[in-house]
């Protein structure tokens, strides 16, 4: 098998590319480097620079490297931005996927793994979110991911592709400092950013029906997420009959925002109490994954805890902010 990883120079993509390569899989990366960092990739991984919207580039990448499977990670993924720019999100996330799938079908590539998101569920009022929980997204980003799932499955059925859709929960941490998230869009980097500027961490809402009044979320270490991709890709490779797999990727455990803020303060040594601000529209009180399906089917389970996520993310943050004391 040779796997094309789209978006493989990104935060998650580089972890997936390295995990698969270190496990002996042949990998090539396609990335427009709009948000990716080429230095994240080891020299032995070929990099094709280009956009999924350019069919010629996609066709050439598949043919030149004799690709037999695709791991599709490239996407725009900021919820707030998707509300402001829905057309851009549908163009990149849905039309880009359409172009890629057309090329995959033409090249007779038989396996396709799609990076989806827990955003497809919206704000379900359940203790544990299973893959059978109704998908009712509440923002354009979540809509594009659900539409992408529909498109992947429909293409699989029509053209005998083995497909998988992985619904990530909250991704954090780094396998090594140089691979850390460079964006400030997820909660842990947002906390670090406030600390760096000498400002208190912000908690949005402390009156939710949860033990401490703050939102509860399921966090997954990016290295565990990468290992999940490897496990699913190998299952797709060994299947003789085409079909679809859909899995939640999380730890199955909830951590409140206040608990996370306390842990960040402990790890960083910055003990200024967080400030509580009004709730944000669309935030669910609790969103925790049931991961029984992937554990039962593939034997995969997350091995790293939230402390390791925060500590490894902080190491990456310090690497990019050498002016900060480590403690």
Steps between C-alpha positions, in 0.01 A plus 500: 500500500602858430295762683446857384446723804335829410583779741793295622712804590238621748490447875298178491618399153870501589432277801305258280769502231775427752299232682426315178854535366657380825267198487635407156224643280595679177375860516490803271360838607290744297476843662455856376701615806246775571509403868740206495869507593729304269766459771259272687558232238810278497705507180395149396134599456437643152310830501278608210413868530159583364131552560226238499308740279758437225399168343819481292716517813292233674506268198876535471557430871293181483667376181861598568503325837279200410262588784268223619336674796419856612489654847315829451583758767521824303220737602414836645402446863428816699139504617470877540661566165261253336206709621654810345618329180266210420570514127874460557438202729267325258742567213805362682339224707228372267604598148862413577386158623292454185802569278710257705240222485459544124875455462499201736226327301677571169827361636324193643630567852317256727524643854397838637524624861320828573581739783165600649416669830283480809360829367262288290302423819418861587393525865347162590366473854638155581753371752707322236494570128496181294531466125121452496430833672312718247731731304355852511784748441443863602768682296632490142818317604299213649269504199793460260633206700163324504455570128848359448404179680193462280708559188770252601251227582296555184814487287610185680171327429492607135864422417591213736728703729576391855442815704531624857388819674672595826319745724765673710422659833735767647856445378795621709865440582799412284711190444806728500533877550566587136170338399285705739195695387602844371146637495315672784153363432470209745460540874849404620687732257244769585585460869872515419450812291330681789777393737769618260340844485474520879122470495276255689359197323136540395216262583181553301211421732506351850129431544463181296336189653839336564685423825691831503274701269740507203478308173627142495693373199681187380866562413716271286880516468599561139744206514215268601293646218782425256518142625125469444549602137764231461272234649206598277715529187632149558151367549395657170804350330420146615129508414409295197141625476438877469306660782491797735637551851398791724672558833515756778858582600532616861585371847144444620570721804386853571714787632344832596636831376579602856688174563697559182579858600622379840724242331641759259578727797676214678706395197600853400545642849270792412249508784292811423136392546300474176223747429145388428326662204150448356413178321573471130212415270492134397717357779363171630517438873663162440649322198670170578555215255409138527802321351371146542467442125863553400624324814285195431567488125869591485632475853602867491480710814654831602810458718588858594330716760412868519809592704722360225303704245554823694866431580590410141305796360680733743839365387403584142378845603829574679694389191323773301523755786859473628460829683275330756639331813417130512357526852 
